[in-house]
Amino acid sequence: YYITNNLRMNNLFGPKLTSHEGEVDTVTALKDKVVGLYFSAYLHPHCRPFTPKLAETYKILIEQGKNFEIVFVSHDRDDSCFNGDFNSMPWKAVPFDESELKESLITKFEISGIPTLIILDPSGAIITKDGVTLIKEDPEETAENYPWGSV
């Protein structure tokens, strides 16, 4: 189970993720966690109001001790926009220069618009593809329905 899940996360996201402290090992960062895969862009009009709400939910889950992590997959056109967006996010990201990896995630999860939040269980299986709606439907920002499906 452990080796299989580690390989799945490594295959999905590559060996390293970007964090505010620098590069981190993907397996270490995502081990045994429910993962939100967040597709977004800094200047997109629908992403700008959603990102702060998602950040609040994320902070609540972390404060509650939930095994949860978000991985940002940028749709930004340049490094400057990526940094502007990522600096407001308390989670990890696929490195901006990993364009092939980002494209493979977009294809694998059939992303057709942003913002999109895919929730994965610790094995990498999809819990829901409609995380944006689930977060928006939590006006009290209690995250009481976490992990938004059965794990």
C-alpha positions in Angstrom: 0.0 0.0 0.0 2.7 2.5 1.0 4.9 1.9 -2.0 2.0 1.9 -4.4 0.6 5.2 -3.1 4.0 6.8 -3.1 4.5 5.9 -6.7 1.1 7.2 -7.6 1.7 10.6 -6.0 5.2 10.7 -7.5 3.8 9.8 -11.0 1.0 12.4 -10.7 3.1 15.3 -9.5 6.7 14.5 -10.2 9.4 14.1 -7.6 9.4 17.7 -6.3 6.8 20.3 -5.4 7.3 24.0 -4.8 6.6 25.3 -1.3 7.2 28.7 0.3 10.3 27.2 1.9 11.7 26.0 -1.5 11.4 22.6 -3.2 9.9 19.7 -1.2 9.8 16.0 -1.8 6.4 15.1 -3.3 6.1 11.8 -1.4 7.0 13.4 1.9 4.6 16.3 1.4 1.6 14.2 0.4 2.1 11.0 2.4 -1.3 9.7 3.7 -3.1 13.0 2.8 -6.3 13.9 1.0 -5.1 16.1 -1.8 -6.9 19.0 -3.4 -5.5 19.6 -6.9 -6.2 23.3 -7.6 -6.2 24.5 -11.2 -6.2 28.3 -11.3 -4.6 31.5 -12.8 -3.8 34.8 -11.1 -5.6 37.1 -13.5 -8.6 35.0 -14.1 -11.8 36.7 -12.9 -13.4 33.6 -11.4 -10.2 32.4 -9.6 -9.4 35.7 -7.8 -12.4 35.6 -5.5 -12.3 31.8 -5.0 -8.6 31.4 -4.0 -9.0 33.4 -0.6 -12.1 31.3 0.3 -10.2 28.1 -0.5 -7.2 29.4 1.6 -9.5 29.9 4.6 -10.9 26.4 4.3 -7.4 25.0 4.0 -6.3 26.9 7.1 -9.3 25.5 9.0 -8.5 21.9 8.0 -4.9 22.3 9.0 -5.8 23.8 12.3 -8.2 20.8 12.9 -5.3 18.5 12.3 -6.7 17.0 9.1 -4.4 15.2 6.7 -5.0 17.5 3.8 -2.8 19.3 1.3 -3.5 21.3 -1.8 -1.3 21.3 -4.9 -1.6 24.3 -7.2 -1.4 23.7 -10.9 -0.9 27.1 -12.5 -2.6 28.3 -15.7 -0.5 31.5 -15.5 1.2 32.7 -18.6 4.4 33.8 -17.0 6.5 33.3 -13.8 5.6 36.8 -12.5 1.8 35.9 -12.5 2.6 32.5 -11.0 4.5 34.1 -8.2 1.8 36.7 -7.6 -0.8 34.0 -7.3 1.3 31.5 -5.3 2.4 34.1 -2.8 -1.2 34.3 -1.6 -1.5 30.6 -1.2 -0.5 28.6 1.9 -0.1 25.3 0.1 2.3 23.5 -2.4 2.5 23.9 -6.2 3.7 22.0 -9.2 6.8 23.9 -10.2 5.9 26.6 -12.7 8.5 25.4 -15.3 7.1 21.9 -15.4 4.8 22.6 -18.3 4.6 19.0 -19.6 3.6 17.8 -16.1 1.0 20.5 -15.8 -0.4 19.6 -19.3 -0.5 15.9 -18.3 -2.6 16.8 -15.2 -4.9 18.9 -17.3 -5.4 16.0 -19.7 -5.7 13.3 -17.1 -8.3 15.1 -15.1 -10.1 16.5 -18.2 -9.8 20.2 -17.0 -12.0 22.4 -19.2 -12.2 25.5 -17.1 -10.8 27.3 -14.1 -11.0 27.4 -11.2 -11.2 23.7 -10.7 -10.5 21.7 -7.5 -10.2 18.0 -7.8 -10.1 16.1 -4.4 -8.1 12.9 -4.3 -7.9 10.3 -1.6 -4.5 9.3 -0.2 -4.1 6.7 -2.9 -4.7 9.2 -5.7 -8.2 8.1 -6.5 -10.8 10.9 -7.2 -13.2 11.7 -4.4 -14.8 14.5 -6.4 -14.1 16.7 -9.4 -16.4 19.5 -8.1 -14.4 20.7 -5.1 -15.0 24.4 -6.1 -18.8 24.0 -5.6 -18.3 22.1 -2.4 -16.1 24.9 -1.0 -18.5 27.6 -2.2 -21.4 25.8 -0.6 -19.7 26.0 2.9 -20.6 29.7 3.7 -19.6 29.3 7.4 -16.2 27.9 6.2 -16.4 25.1 8.7 -15.3 22.4 6.4 -17.6 20.0 8.3 -18.1 17.8 5.2 -14.4 17.1 4.8 -13.2 15.1 2.9 -16.3 15.7 0.8 -16.8 12.0 0.0 -15.9 8.6 1.5 -12.3 7.8 1.8 
